[in-house]
Amino acid sequence: MATLHVRNVPEKLYKRIQKLAEEENRSVTAEVIQLLSQGLQAREARRSVAAAIDRIRSRTQKVTLPRGWTDSVDLIREDRRR
């Protein structure tokens, strides 16, 4: 297992982590590992959602109507005018 040393942690941040660790009955080390894991999972989830949105947008941009076909928006507008 790897070892990670973090320097210059602001005192307020350390105290907040220490308080969370006490509330969860964990050591400060275990709490930091938990927080890092949660943060990475959240970031990966945001990236996967963003990638899915990009894929959806790219699909809609590639759709073109064959020649001679009328856009459905025009058909709906024409129908509403009747």
mmCIF file of the N, C-alpha and C atoms, coordinates in Angstrom:
data_MODEL
# 
_entry.id   MODEL 
# 
loop_
_atom_site.group_PDB 
_atom_site.id 
_atom_site.type_symbol 
_atom_site.label_atom_id 
_atom_site.label_alt_id 
_atom_site.label_comp_id 
_atom_site.label_asym_id 
_atom_site.label_entity_id 
_atom_site.label_seq_id 
_atom_site.pdbx_PDB_ins_code 
_atom_site.Cartn_x 
_atom_site.Cartn_y 
_atom_site.Cartn_z 
_atom_site.occupancy 
_atom_site.B_iso_or_equiv 
_atom_site.pdbx_formal_charge 
_atom_site.auth_seq_id 
_atom_site.auth_comp_id 
_atom_site.auth_asym_id 
_atom_site.auth_atom_id 
_atom_site.pdbx_PDB_model_num 
ATOM 1   N N  . MET A 1 1  ? 0.848   -1.178 0.000   1.00 0.00 ? 1  MET A N  1 
ATOM 2   C CA . MET A 1 1  ? 0.000   0.000  0.000   1.00 0.00 ? 1  MET A CA 1 
ATOM 3   C C  . MET A 1 1  ? 0.890   1.237  0.000   1.00 0.00 ? 1  MET A C  1 
ATOM 4   N N  . ALA A 1 2  ? 0.504   2.222  -0.770  1.00 0.00 ? 2  ALA A N  1 
ATOM 5   C CA . ALA A 1 2  ? 1.291   3.448  -0.910  1.00 0.00 ? 2  ALA A CA 1 
ATOM 6   C C  . ALA A 1 2  ? 1.119   4.351  0.311   1.00 0.00 ? 2  ALA A C  1 
ATOM 7   N N  . THR A 1 3  ? 2.096   5.199  0.501   1.00 0.00 ? 3  THR A N  1 
ATOM 8   C CA . THR A 1 3  ? 2.055   6.185  1.577   1.00 0.00 ? 3  THR A CA 1 
ATOM 9   C C  . THR A 1 3  ? 2.002   7.563  0.947   1.00 0.00 ? 3  THR A C  1 
ATOM 10  N N  . LEU A 1 4  ? 1.134   8.403  1.484   1.00 0.00 ? 4  LEU A N  1 
ATOM 11  C CA . LEU A 1 4  ? 0.961   9.754  0.971   1.00 0.00 ? 4  LEU A CA 1 
ATOM 12  C C  . LEU A 1 4  ? 1.208   10.730 2.118   1.00 0.00 ? 4  LEU A C  1 
ATOM 13  N N  . HIS A 1 5  ? 2.118   11.657 1.903   1.00 0.00 ? 5  HIS A N  1 
ATOM 14  C CA . HIS A 1 5  ? 2.389   12.690 2.902   1.00 0.00 ? 5  HIS A CA 1 
ATOM 15  C C  . HIS A 1 5  ? 1.861   14.011 2.362   1.00 0.00 ? 5  HIS A C  1 
ATOM 16  N N  . VAL A 1 6  ? 1.123   14.713 3.174   1.00 0.00 ? 6  VAL A N  1 
ATOM 17  C CA . VAL A 1 6  ? 0.576   16.000 2.764   1.00 0.00 ? 6  VAL A CA 1 
ATOM 18  C C  . VAL A 1 6  ? 1.120   17.062 3.716   1.00 0.00 ? 6  VAL A C  1 
ATOM 19  N N  . ARG A 1 7  ? 1.714   18.076 3.139   1.00 0.00 ? 7  ARG A N  1 
ATOM 20  C CA . ARG A 1 7  ? 2.290   19.142 3.963   1.00 0.00 ? 7  ARG A CA 1 
ATOM 21  C C  . ARG A 1 7  ? 1.447   20.398 3.856   1.00 0.00 ? 7  ARG A C  1 
ATOM 22  N N  . ASN A 1 8  ? 1.636   21.269 4.816   1.00 0.00 ? 8  ASN A N  1 
ATOM 23  C CA . ASN A 1 8  ? 1.009   22.593 4.830   1.00 0.00 ? 8  ASN A CA 1 
ATOM 24  C C  . ASN A 1 8  ? -0.516  22.532 4.794   1.00 0.00 ? 8  ASN A C  1 
ATOM 25  N N  . VAL A 1 9  ? -1.079  21.589 5.521   1.00 0.00 ? 9  VAL A N  1 
ATOM 26  C CA . VAL A 1 9  ? -2.533  21.503 5.630   1.00 0.00 ? 9  VAL A CA 1 
ATOM 27  C C  . VAL A 1 9  ? -2.983  22.623 6.562   1.00 0.00 ? 9  VAL A C  1 
ATOM 28  N N  . PRO A 1 10 ? -3.890  23.473 6.109   1.00 0.00 ? 10 PRO A N  1 
ATOM 29  C CA . PRO A 1 10 ? -4.369  24.549 6.982   1.00 0.00 ? 10 PRO A CA 1 
ATOM 30  C C  . PRO A 1 10 ? -4.983  23.983 8.261   1.00 0.00 ? 10 PRO A C  1 
ATOM 31  N N  . GLU A 1 11 ? -4.739  24.658 9.350   1.00 0.00 ? 11 GLU A N  1 
ATOM 32  C CA . GLU A 1 11 ? -5.187  24.194 10.661  1.00 0.00 ? 11 GLU A CA 1 
ATOM 33  C C  . GLU A 1 11 ? -6.702  24.003 10.703  1.00 0.00 ? 11 GLU A C  1 
ATOM 34  N N  . LYS A 1 12 ? -7.449  24.951 10.115  1.00 0.00 ? 12 LYS A N  1 
ATOM 35  C CA . LYS A 1 12 ? -8.913  24.845 10.119  1.00 0.00 ? 12 LYS A CA 1 
ATOM 36  C C  . LYS A 1 12 ? -9.379  23.591 9.382   1.00 0.00 ? 12 LYS A C  1 
ATOM 37  N N  . LEU A 1 13 ? -8.737  23.302 8.254   1.00 0.00 ? 13 LEU A N  1 
ATOM 38  C CA . LEU A 1 13 ? -9.098  22.114 7.480   1.00 0.00 ? 13 LEU A CA 1 
ATOM 39  C C  . LEU A 1 13 ? -8.794  20.849 8.271   1.00 0.00 ? 13 LEU A C  1 
ATOM 40  N N  . TYR A 1 14 ? -7.641  20.816 8.898   1.00 0.00 ? 14 TYR A N  1 
ATOM 41  C CA . TYR A 1 14 ? -7.268  19.643 9.706   1.00 0.00 ? 14 TYR A CA 1 
ATOM 42  C C  . TYR A 1 14 ? -8.264  19.429 10.840  1.00 0.00 ? 14 TYR A C  1 
ATOM 43  N N  . LYS A 1 15 ? -8.663  20.498 11.485  1.00 0.00 ? 15 LYS A N  1 
ATOM 44  C CA . LYS A 1 15 ? -9.635  20.390 12.581  1.00 0.00 ? 15 LYS A CA 1 
ATOM 45  C C  . LYS A 1 15 ? -10.974 19.852 12.077  1.00 0.00 ? 15 LYS A C  1 
ATOM 46  N N  . ARG A 1 16 ? -11.399 20.311 10.892  1.00 0.00 ? 16 ARG A N  1 
ATOM 47  C CA . ARG A 1 16 ? -12.663 19.825 10.320  1.00 0.00 ? 16 ARG A CA 1 
ATOM 48  C C  . ARG A 1 16 ? -12.579 18.334 10.019  1.00 0.00 ? 16 ARG A C  1 
ATOM 49  N N  . ILE A 1 17 ? -11.447 17.900 9.462   1.00 0.00 ? 17 ILE A N  1 
ATOM 50  C CA . ILE A 1 17 ? -11.259 16.478 9.169   1.00 0.00 ? 17 ILE A CA 1 
ATOM 51  C C  . ILE A 1 17 ? -11.228 15.681 10.465  1.00 0.00 ? 17 ILE A C  1 
ATOM 52  N N  . GLN A 1 18 ? -10.560 16.216 11.450  1.00 0.00 ? 18 GLN A N  1 
ATOM 53  C CA . GLN A 1 18 ? -10.468 15.552 12.748  1.00 0.00 ? 18 GLN A CA 1 
ATOM 54  C C  . GLN A 1 18 ? -11.857 15.396 13.374  1.00 0.00 ? 18 GLN A C  1 
ATOM 55  N N  . LYS A 1 19 ? -12.674 16.432 13.268  1.00 0.00 ? 19 LYS A N  1 
ATOM 56  C CA . LYS A 1 19 ? -14.035 16.378 13.808  1.00 0.00 ? 19 LYS A CA 1 
ATOM 57  C C  . LYS A 1 19 ? -14.869 15.332 13.068  1.00 0.00 ? 19 LYS A C  1 
ATOM 58  N N  . LEU A 1 20 ? -14.778 15.314 11.729  1.00 0.00 ? 20 LEU A N  1 
ATOM 59  C CA . LEU A 1 20 ? -15.490 14.298 10.955  1.00 0.00 ? 20 LEU A CA 1 
ATOM 60  C C  . LEU A 1 20 ? -15.052 12.892 11.348  1.00 0.00 ? 20 LEU A C  1 
ATOM 61  N N  . ALA A 1 21 ? -13.754 12.717 11.522  1.00 0.00 ? 21 ALA A N  1 
ATOM 62  C CA . ALA A 1 21 ? -13.222 11.405 11.904  1.00 0.00 ? 21 ALA A CA 1 
ATOM 63  C C  . ALA A 1 21 ? -13.792 10.956 13.242  1.00 0.00 ? 21 ALA A C  1 
ATOM 64  N N  . GLU A 1 22 ? -13.863 11.858 14.190  1.00 0.00 ? 22 GLU A N  1 
ATOM 65  C CA . GLU A 1 22 ? -14.421 11.527 15.506  1.00 0.00 ? 22 GLU A CA 1 
ATOM 66  C C  . GLU A 1 22 ? -15.896 11.154 15.386  1.00 0.00 ? 22 GLU A C  1 
ATOM 67  N N  . GLU A 1 23 ? -16.643 11.911 14.568  1.00 0.00 ? 23 GLU A N  1 
ATOM 68  C CA . GLU A 1 23 ? -18.067 11.636 14.397  1.00 0.00 ? 23 GLU A CA 1 
ATOM 69  C C  . GLU A 1 23 ? -18.315 10.265 13.758  1.00 0.00 ? 23 GLU A C  1 
ATOM 70  N N  . GLU A 1 24 ? -17.398 9.845  12.895  1.00 0.00 ? 24 GLU A N  1 
ATOM 71  C CA . GLU A 1 24 ? -17.542 8.568  12.191  1.00 0.00 ? 24 GLU A CA 1 
ATOM 72  C C  . GLU A 1 24 ? -16.764 7.435  12.859  1.00 0.00 ? 24 GLU A C  1 
ATOM 73  N N  . ASN A 1 25 ? -16.182 7.730  14.012  1.00 0.00 ? 25 ASN A N  1 
ATOM 74  C CA . ASN A 1 25 ? -15.373 6.740  14.752  1.00 0.00 ? 25 ASN A CA 1 
ATOM 75  C C  . ASN A 1 25 ? -14.250 6.170  13.884  1.00 0.00 ? 25 ASN A C  1 
ATOM 76  N N  . ARG A 1 26 ? -13.557 7.063  13.214  1.00 0.00 ? 26 ARG A N  1 
ATOM 77  C CA . ARG A 1 26 ? -12.430 6.686  12.367  1.00 0.00 ? 26 ARG A CA 1 
ATOM 78  C C  . ARG A 1 26 ? -11.199 7.452  12.810  1.00 0.00 ? 26 ARG A C  1 
ATOM 79  N N  . SER A 1 27 ? -10.053 6.962  12.363  1.00 0.00 ? 27 SER A N  1 
ATOM 80  C CA . SER A 1 27 ? -8.831  7.730  12.556  1.00 0.00 ? 27 SER A CA 1 
ATOM 81  C C  . SER A 1 27 ? -8.813  8.844  11.514  1.00 0.00 ? 27 SER A C  1 
ATOM 82  N N  . VAL A 1 28 ? -7.959  9.824  11.727  1.00 0.00 ? 28 VAL A N  1 
ATOM 83  C CA . VAL A 1 28 ? -7.832  10.911 10.762  1.00 0.00 ? 28 VAL A CA 1 
ATOM 84  C C  . VAL A 1 28 ? -7.379  10.335 9.420   1.00 0.00 ? 28 VAL A C  1 
ATOM 85  N N  . THR A 1 29 ? -6.470  9.390  9.454   1.00 0.00 ? 29 THR A N  1 
ATOM 86  C CA . THR A 1 29 ? -5.995  8.759  8.225   1.00 0.00 ? 29 THR A CA 1 
ATOM 87  C C  . THR A 1 29 ? -7.132  8.075  7.473   1.00 0.00 ? 29 THR A C  1 
ATOM 88  N N  . ALA A 1 30 ? -7.935  7.298  8.178   1.00 0.00 ? 30 ALA A N  1 
ATOM 89  C CA . ALA A 1 30 ? -9.059  6.604  7.554   1.00 0.00 ? 30 ALA A CA 1 
ATOM 90  C C  . ALA A 1 30 ? -10.073 7.605  6.998   1.00 0.00 ? 30 ALA A C  1 
ATOM 91  N N  . GLU A 1 31 ? -10.280 8.697  7.709   1.00 0.00 ? 31 GLU A N  1 
ATOM 92  C CA . GLU A 1 31 ? -11.229 9.714  7.243   1.00 0.00 ? 31 GLU A CA 1 
ATOM 93  C C  . GLU A 1 31 ? -10.707 10.403 5.982   1.00 0.00 ? 31 GLU A C  1 
ATOM 94  N N  . VAL A 1 32 ? -9.437  10.698 5.925   1.00 0.00 ? 32 VAL A N  1 
ATOM 95  C CA . VAL A 1 32 ? -8.851  11.327 4.736   1.00 0.00 ? 32 VAL A CA 1 
ATOM 96  C C  . VAL A 1 32 ? -8.963  10.383 3.539   1.00 0.00 ? 32 VAL A C  1 
ATOM 97  N N  . ILE A 1 33 ? -8.706  9.103  3.756   1.00 0.00 ? 33 ILE A N  1 
ATOM 98  C CA . ILE A 1 33 ? -8.851  8.122  2.670   1.00 0.00 ? 33 ILE A CA 1 
ATOM 99  C C  . ILE A 1 33 ? -10.299 8.089  2.191   1.00 0.00 ? 33 ILE A C  1 
ATOM 100 N N  . GLN A 1 34 ? -11.244 8.100  3.114   1.00 0.00 ? 34 GLN A N  1 
ATOM 101 C CA . GLN A 1 34 ? -12.662 8.101  2.761   1.00 0.00 ? 34 GLN A CA 1 
ATOM 102 C C  . GLN A 1 34 ? -13.033 9.354  1.965   1.00 0.00 ? 34 GLN A C  1 
ATOM 103 N N  . LEU A 1 35 ? -12.568 10.520 2.416   1.00 0.00 ? 35 LEU A N  1 
ATOM 104 C CA . LEU A 1 35 ? -12.865 11.775 1.727   1.00 0.00 ? 35 LEU A CA 1 
ATOM 105 C C  . LEU A 1 35 ? -12.253 11.812 0.330   1.00 0.00 ? 35 LEU A C  1 
ATOM 106 N N  . LEU A 1 36 ? -11.029 11.328 0.195   1.00 0.00 ? 36 LEU A N  1 
ATOM 107 C CA . LEU A 1 36 ? -10.391 11.274 -1.118  1.00 0.00 ? 36 LEU A CA 1 
ATOM 108 C C  . LEU A 1 36 ? -11.156 10.341 -2.055  1.00 0.00 ? 36 LEU A C  1 
ATOM 109 N N  . SER A 1 37 ? -11.559 9.206  -1.543  1.00 0.00 ? 37 SER A N  1 
ATOM 110 C CA . SER A 1 37 ? -12.306 8.239  -2.342  1.00 0.00 ? 37 SER A CA 1 
ATOM 111 C C  . SER A 1 37 ? -13.634 8.820  -2.809  1.00 0.00 ? 37 SER A C  1 
ATOM 112 N N  . GLN A 1 38 ? -14.359 9.460  -1.909  1.00 0.00 ? 38 GLN A N  1 
ATOM 113 C CA . GLN A 1 38 ? -15.640 10.075 -2.262  1.00 0.00 ? 38 GLN A CA 1 
ATOM 114 C C  . GLN A 1 38 ? -15.445 11.189 -3.288  1.00 0.00 ? 38 GLN A C  1 
ATOM 115 N N  . GLY A 1 39 ? -14.418 11.982 -3.104  1.00 0.00 ? 39 GLY A N  1 
ATOM 116 C CA . GLY A 1 39 ? -14.142 13.071 -4.036  1.00 0.00 ? 39 GLY A CA 1 
ATOM 117 C C  . GLY A 1 39 ? -13.816 12.558 -5.428  1.00 0.00 ? 39 GLY A C  1 
ATOM 118 N N  . LEU A 1 40 ? -13.026 11.498 -5.513  1.00 0.00 ? 40 LEU A N  1 
ATOM 119 C CA . LEU A 1 40 ? -12.697 10.922 -6.809  1.00 0.00 ? 40 LEU A CA 1 
ATOM 120 C C  . LEU A 1 40 ? -13.916 10.304 -7.474  1.00 0.00 ? 40 LEU A C  1 
ATOM 121 N N  . GLN A 1 41 ? -14.749 9.623  -6.700  1.00 0.00 ? 41 GLN A N  1 
ATOM 122 C CA . GLN A 1 41 ? -15.968 9.033  -7.260  1.00 0.00 ? 41 GLN A CA 1 
ATOM 123 C C  . GLN A 1 41 ? -16.893 10.118 -7.801  1.00 0.00 ? 41 GLN A C  1 
ATOM 124 N N  . ALA A 1 42 ? -17.028 11.208 -7.075  1.00 0.00 ? 42 ALA A N  1 
ATOM 125 C CA . ALA A 1 42 ? -17.886 12.306 -7.520  1.00 0.00 ? 42 ALA A CA 1 
ATOM 126 C C  . ALA A 1 42 ? -17.345 12.923 -8.810  1.00 0.00 ? 42 ALA A C  1 
ATOM 127 N N  . ARG A 1 43 ? -16.041 13.105 -8.874  1.00 0.00 ? 43 ARG A N  1 
ATOM 128 C CA . ARG A 1 43 ? -15.433 13.683 -10.080 1.00 0.00 ? 43 ARG A CA 1 
ATOM 129 C C  . ARG A 1 43 ? -15.617 12.755 -11.276 1.00 0.00 ? 43 ARG A C  1 
ATOM 130 N N  . GLU A 1 44 ? -15.410 11.448 -11.073 1.00 0.00 ? 44 GLU A N  1 
ATOM 131 C CA . GLU A 1 44 ? -15.594 10.486 -12.159 1.00 0.00 ? 44 GLU A CA 1 
ATOM 132 C C  . GLU A 1 44 ? -17.045 10.466 -12.624 1.00 0.00 ? 44 GLU A C  1 
ATOM 133 N N  . ALA A 1 45 ? -17.979 10.575 -11.694 1.00 0.00 ? 45 ALA A N  1 
ATOM 134 C CA . ALA A 1 45 ? -19.397 10.590 -12.054 1.00 0.00 ? 45 ALA A CA 1 
ATOM 135 C C  . ALA A 1 45 ? -19.723 11.822 -12.893 1.00 0.00 ? 45 ALA A C  1 
ATOM 136 N N  . ARG A 1 46 ? -19.192 12.985 -12.497 1.00 0.00 ? 46 ARG A N  1 
ATOM 137 C CA . ARG A 1 46 ? -19.422 14.205 -13.272 1.00 0.00 ? 46 ARG A CA 1 
ATOM 138 C C  . ARG A 1 46 ? -18.840 14.080 -14.675 1.00 0.00 ? 46 ARG A C  1 
ATOM 139 N N  . ARG A 1 47 ? -17.657 13.495 -14.764 1.00 0.00 ? 47 ARG A N  1 
ATOM 140 C CA . ARG A 1 47 ? -17.037 13.333 -16.083 1.00 0.00 ? 47 ARG A CA 1 
ATOM 141 C C  . ARG A 1 47 ? -17.832 12.374 -16.957 1.00 0.00 ? 47 ARG A C  1 
ATOM 142 N N  . SER A 1 48 ? -18.350 11.293 -16.375 1.00 0.00 ? 48 SER A N  1 
ATOM 143 C CA . SER A 1 48 ? -19.100 10.344 -17.194 1.00 0.00 ? 48 SER A CA 1 
ATOM 144 C C  . SER A 1 48 ? -20.415 10.958 -17.650 1.00 0.00 ? 48 SER A C  1 
ATOM 145 N N  . VAL A 1 49 ? -21.042 11.768 -16.806 1.00 0.00 ? 49 VAL A N  1 
ATOM 146 C CA . VAL A 1 49 ? -22.274 12.456 -17.204 1.00 0.00 ? 49 VAL A CA 1 
ATOM 147 C C  . VAL A 1 49 ? -21.963 13.454 -18.315 1.00 0.00 ? 49 VAL A C  1 
ATOM 148 N N  . ALA A 1 50 ? -20.888 14.196 -18.165 1.00 0.00 ? 50 ALA A N  1 
ATOM 149 C CA . ALA A 1 50 ? -20.505 15.172 -19.183 1.00 0.00 ? 50 ALA A CA 1 
ATOM 150 C C  . ALA A 1 50 ? -20.188 14.473 -20.502 1.00 0.00 ? 50 ALA A C  1 
ATOM 151 N N  . ALA A 1 51 ? -19.531 13.326 -20.439 1.00 0.00 ? 51 ALA A N  1 
ATOM 152 C CA . ALA A 1 51 ? -19.212 12.580 -21.656 1.00 0.00 ? 51 ALA A CA 1 
ATOM 153 C C  . ALA A 1 51 ? -20.489 12.086 -22.331 1.00 0.00 ? 51 ALA A C  1 
ATOM 154 N N  . ALA A 1 52 ? -21.453 11.624 -21.541 1.00 0.00 ? 52 ALA A N  1 
ATOM 155 C CA . ALA A 1 52 ? -22.725 11.162 -22.105 1.00 0.00 ? 52 ALA A CA 1 
ATOM 156 C C  . ALA A 1 52 ? -23.463 12.310 -22.786 1.00 0.00 ? 52 ALA A C  1 
ATOM 157 N N  . ILE A 1 53 ? -23.456 13.463 -22.153 1.00 0.00 ? 53 ILE A N  1 
ATOM 158 C CA . ILE A 1 53 ? -24.115 14.635 -22.744 1.00 0.00 ? 53 ILE A CA 1 
ATOM 159 C C  . ILE A 1 53 ? -23.428 15.018 -24.055 1.00 0.00 ? 53 ILE A C  1 
ATOM 160 N N  . ASP A 1 54 ? -22.117 14.970 -24.080 1.00 0.00 ? 54 ASP A N  1 
ATOM 161 C CA . ASP A 1 54 ? -21.384 15.278 -25.310 1.00 0.00 ? 54 ASP A CA 1 
ATOM 162 C C  . ASP A 1 54 ? -21.721 14.289 -26.424 1.00 0.00 ? 54 ASP A C  1 
ATOM 163 N N  . ARG A 1 55 ? -21.823 12.990 -26.075 1.00 0.00 ? 55 ARG A N  1 
ATOM 164 C CA . ARG A 1 55 ? -22.186 11.985 -27.079 1.00 0.00 ? 55 ARG A CA 1 
ATOM 165 C C  . ARG A 1 55 ? -23.584 12.249 -27.629 1.00 0.00 ? 55 ARG A C  1 
ATOM 166 N N  . ILE A 1 56 ? -24.513 12.598 -26.751 1.00 0.00 ? 56 ILE A N  1 
ATOM 167 C CA . ILE A 1 56 ? -25.887 12.886 -27.189 1.00 0.00 ? 56 ILE A CA 1 
ATOM 168 C C  . ILE A 1 56 ? -25.901 14.098 -28.110 1.00 0.00 ? 56 ILE A C  1 
ATOM 169 N N  . ARG A 1 57 ? -25.192 15.143 -27.724 1.00 0.00 ? 57 ARG A N  1 
ATOM 170 C CA . ARG A 1 57 ? -25.141 16.353 -28.555 1.00 0.00 ? 57 ARG A CA 1 
ATOM 171 C C  . ARG A 1 57 ? -24.510 16.069 -29.914 1.00 0.00 ? 57 ARG A C  1 
ATOM 172 N N  . SER A 1 58 ? -23.486 15.249 -29.936 1.00 0.00 ? 58 SER A N  1 
ATOM 173 C CA . SER A 1 58 ? -22.832 14.962 -31.215 1.00 0.00 ? 58 SER A CA 1 
ATOM 174 C C  . SER A 1 58 ? -23.757 14.166 -32.127 1.00 0.00 ? 58 SER A C  1 
ATOM 175 N N  . ARG A 1 59 ? -24.606 13.315 -31.567 1.00 0.00 ? 59 ARG A N  1 
ATOM 176 C CA . ARG A 1 59 ? -25.560 12.560 -32.382 1.00 0.00 ? 59 ARG A CA 1 
ATOM 177 C C  . ARG A 1 59 ? -26.589 13.490 -33.020 1.00 0.00 ? 59 ARG A C  1 
ATOM 178 N N  . THR A 1 60 ? -27.071 14.450 -32.260 1.00 0.00 ? 60 THR A N  1 
ATOM 179 C CA . THR A 1 60 ? -28.097 15.342 -32.794 1.00 0.00 ? 60 THR A CA 1 
ATOM 180 C C  . THR A 1 60 ? -27.521 16.248 -33.870 1.00 0.00 ? 60 THR A C  1 
ATOM 181 N N  . GLN A 1 61 ? -26.269 16.562 -33.799 1.00 0.00 ? 61 GLN A N  1 
ATOM 182 C CA . GLN A 1 61 ? -25.655 17.427 -34.800 1.00 0.00 ? 61 GLN A CA 1 
ATOM 183 C C  . GLN A 1 61 ? -25.428 16.687 -36.111 1.00 0.00 ? 61 GLN A C  1 
ATOM 184 N N  . LYS A 1 62 ? -25.326 15.363 -36.084 1.00 0.00 ? 62 LYS A N  1 
ATOM 185 C CA . LYS A 1 62 ? -25.065 14.579 -37.284 1.00 0.00 ? 62 LYS A CA 1 
ATOM 186 C C  . LYS A 1 62 ? -26.335 14.248 -38.063 1.00 0.00 ? 62 LYS A C  1 
ATOM 187 N N  . VAL A 1 63 ? -27.492 14.442 -37.476 1.00 0.00 ? 63 VAL A N  1 
ATOM 188 C CA . VAL A 1 63 ? -28.735 14.084 -38.130 1.00 0.00 ? 63 VAL A CA 1 
ATOM 189 C C  . VAL A 1 63 ? -29.073 15.126 -39.189 1.00 0.00 ? 63 VAL A C  1 
ATOM 190 N N  . THR A 1 64 ? -29.229 14.662 -40.421 1.00 0.00 ? 64 THR A N  1 
ATOM 191 C CA . THR A 1 64 ? -29.662 15.539 -41.509 1.00 0.00 ? 64 THR A CA 1 
ATOM 192 C C  . THR A 1 64 ? -30.812 14.853 -42.231 1.00 0.00 ? 64 THR A C  1 
ATOM 193 N N  . LEU A 1 65 ? -31.748 15.631 -42.681 1.00 0.00 ? 65 LEU A N  1 
ATOM 194 C CA . LEU A 1 65 ? -32.905 15.086 -43.387 1.00 0.00 ? 65 LEU A CA 1 
ATOM 195 C C  . LEU A 1 65 ? -32.531 14.743 -44.815 1.00 0.00 ? 65 LEU A C  1 
ATOM 196 N N  . PRO A 1 66 ? -33.035 13.615 -45.292 1.00 0.00 ? 66 PRO A N  1 
ATOM 197 C CA . PRO A 1 66 ? -32.812 13.298 -46.709 1.00 0.00 ? 66 PRO A CA 1 
ATOM 198 C C  . PRO A 1 66 ? -33.475 14.355 -47.592 1.00 0.00 ? 66 PRO A C  1 
ATOM 199 N N  . ARG A 1 67 ? -32.972 14.505 -48.764 1.00 0.00 ? 67 ARG A N  1 
ATOM 200 C CA . ARG A 1 67 ? -33.503 15.520 -49.669 1.00 0.00 ? 67 ARG A CA 1 
ATOM 201 C C  . ARG A 1 67 ? -34.973 15.224 -49.966 1.00 0.00 ? 67 ARG A C  1 
ATOM 202 N N  . GLY A 1 68 ? -35.778 16.253 -49.891 1.00 0.00 ? 68 GLY A N  1 
ATOM 203 C CA . GLY A 1 68 ? -37.201 16.109 -50.157 1.00 0.00 ? 68 GLY A CA 1 
ATOM 204 C C  . GLY A 1 68 ? -38.046 15.922 -48.909 1.00 0.00 ? 68 GLY A C  1 
ATOM 205 N N  . TRP A 1 69 ? -37.430 15.627 -47.787 1.00 0.00 ? 69 TRP A N  1 
ATOM 206 C CA . TRP A 1 69 ? -38.185 15.440 -46.556 1.00 0.00 ? 69 TRP A CA 1 
ATOM 207 C C  . TRP A 1 69 ? -38.430 16.798 -45.912 1.00 0.00 ? 69 TRP A C  1 
ATOM 208 N N  . THR A 1 70 ? -39.583 16.932 -45.270 1.00 0.00 ? 70 THR A N  1 
ATOM 209 C CA . THR A 1 70 ? -39.927 18.177 -44.597 1.00 0.00 ? 70 THR A CA 1 
ATOM 210 C C  . THR A 1 70 ? -39.637 18.033 -43.115 1.00 0.00 ? 70 THR A C  1 
ATOM 211 N N  . ASP A 1 71 ? -39.108 19.092 -42.542 1.00 0.00 ? 71 ASP A N  1 
ATOM 212 C CA . ASP A 1 71 ? -38.832 19.102 -41.108 1.00 0.00 ? 71 ASP A CA 1 
ATOM 213 C C  . ASP A 1 71 ? -40.146 18.988 -40.341 1.00 0.00 ? 71 ASP A C  1 
ATOM 214 N N  . SER A 1 72 ? -40.165 18.177 -39.295 1.00 0.00 ? 72 SER A N  1 
ATOM 215 C CA . SER A 1 72 ? -41.393 17.960 -38.526 1.00 0.00 ? 72 SER A CA 1 
ATOM 216 C C  . SER A 1 72 ? -41.902 19.251 -37.889 1.00 0.00 ? 72 SER A C  1 
ATOM 217 N N  . VAL A 1 73 ? -41.014 20.162 -37.571 1.00 0.00 ? 73 VAL A N  1 
ATOM 218 C CA . VAL A 1 73 ? -41.427 21.444 -36.989 1.00 0.00 ? 73 VAL A CA 1 
ATOM 219 C C  . VAL A 1 73 ? -42.308 22.188 -37.986 1.00 0.00 ? 73 VAL A C  1 
ATOM 220 N N  . ASP A 1 74 ? -41.910 22.187 -39.236 1.00 0.00 ? 74 ASP A N  1 
ATOM 221 C CA . ASP A 1 74 ? -42.708 22.860 -40.274 1.00 0.00 ? 74 ASP A CA 1 
ATOM 222 C C  . ASP A 1 74 ? -44.076 22.188 -40.426 1.00 0.00 ? 74 ASP A C  1 
ATOM 223 N N  . LEU A 1 75 ? -44.106 20.861 -40.353 1.00 0.00 ? 75 LEU A N  1 
ATOM 224 C CA . LEU A 1 75 ? -45.372 20.142 -40.471 1.00 0.00 ? 75 LEU A CA 1 
ATOM 225 C C  . LEU A 1 75 ? -46.317 20.462 -39.311 1.00 0.00 ? 75 LEU A C  1 
ATOM 226 N N  . ILE A 1 76 ? -45.776 20.539 -38.114 1.00 0.00 ? 76 ILE A N  1 
ATOM 227 C CA . ILE A 1 76 ? -46.592 20.850 -36.929 1.00 0.00 ? 76 ILE A CA 1 
ATOM 228 C C  . ILE A 1 76 ? -47.137 22.268 -37.040 1.00 0.00 ? 76 ILE A C  1 
ATOM 229 N N  . ARG A 1 77 ? -46.288 23.203 -37.451 1.00 0.00 ? 77 ARG A N  1 
ATOM 230 C CA . ARG A 1 77 ? -46.757 24.594 -37.602 1.00 0.00 ? 77 ARG A CA 1 
ATOM 231 C C  . ARG A 1 77 ? -47.870 24.689 -38.651 1.00 0.00 ? 77 ARG A C  1 
ATOM 232 N N  . GLU A 1 78 ? -47.698 23.959 -39.744 1.00 0.00 ? 78 GLU A N  1 
ATOM 233 C CA . GLU A 1 78 ? -48.719 23.969 -40.790 1.00 0.00 ? 78 GLU A CA 1 
ATOM 234 C C  . GLU A 1 78 ? -50.028 23.382 -40.271 1.00 0.00 ? 78 GLU A C  1 
ATOM 235 N N  . ASP A 1 79 ? -49.927 22.323 -39.497 1.00 0.00 ? 79 ASP A N  1 
ATOM 236 C CA . ASP A 1 79 ? -51.123 21.689 -38.937 1.00 0.00 ? 79 ASP A CA 1 
ATOM 237 C C  . ASP A 1 79 ? -51.838 22.617 -37.962 1.00 0.00 ? 79 ASP A C  1 
ATOM 238 N N  . ARG A 1 80 ? -51.092 23.370 -37.193 1.00 0.00 ? 80 ARG A N  1 
ATOM 239 C CA . ARG A 1 80 ? -51.704 24.296 -36.222 1.00 0.00 ? 80 ARG A CA 1 
ATOM 240 C C  . ARG A 1 80 ? -52.419 25.452 -36.896 1.00 0.00 ? 80 ARG A C  1 
ATOM 241 N N  . ARG A 1 81 ? -51.969 25.834 -38.076 1.00 0.00 ? 81 ARG A N  1 
ATOM 242 C CA . ARG A 1 81 ? -52.594 26.935 -38.802 1.00 0.00 ? 81 ARG A CA 1 
ATOM 243 C C  . ARG A 1 81 ? -53.948 26.545 -39.403 1.00 0.00 ? 81 ARG A C  1 
ATOM 244 N N  . ARG A 1 82 ? -54.201 25.251 -39.508 1.00 0.00 ? 82 ARG A N  1 
ATOM 245 C CA . ARG A 1 82 ? -55.479 24.821 -40.109 1.00 0.00 ? 82 ARG A CA 1 
ATOM 246 C C  . ARG A 1 82 ? -56.640 25.050 -39.203 1.00 0.00 ? 82 ARG A C  1 
# 
